[in-house]
């Protein structure tokens, strides 16, 4: 009968730890926090893990700021998430909170978030009328039935659940 070869974990072997980290990065781009977590679960000691992370940073294989910038651009382009929805995704990627704040403050303005919210509502089948013809950059919700209050409430809940900021929601639903 065939036996699985024993895969002994060597928590003090820096070379194997480095190879494992590079293997993880070859599968997909990862943050330092994700690599740290995976290596800890694999049994590598924290001293070896920190040394490997330093080596990867030195070789530019690992750059959380670049990762966060690219990730933010992709989320803005392909996902209908607001500021807090994107922040949650960043936290799931184990990015540092100060880096998250910096990237979001620089890369996601309320106007961009408003455009994303408008795109989301159009996708949901909600009629959104832009008031650009009045030389205003705001977008307003348009409805013609008497249940406008309930409809706005439902839309507000949808937008909040996607992580949009209150100021964006209020600008959109004026």
PyMOL commands that set and color helices and strands:
alter all, ss='L'
color gray80, all
select helices_A, chain A and resi 14-27+32-42+46-58+64-78+83-92+97-107+110-123+132-134+148-161+166-172
alter helices_A, ss='H'
color red, helices_A
select strands_A, chain A and resi 128-130+139-141
alter strands_A, ss='S'
color yellow, strands_A
deselect
rebuild
show_as cartoon
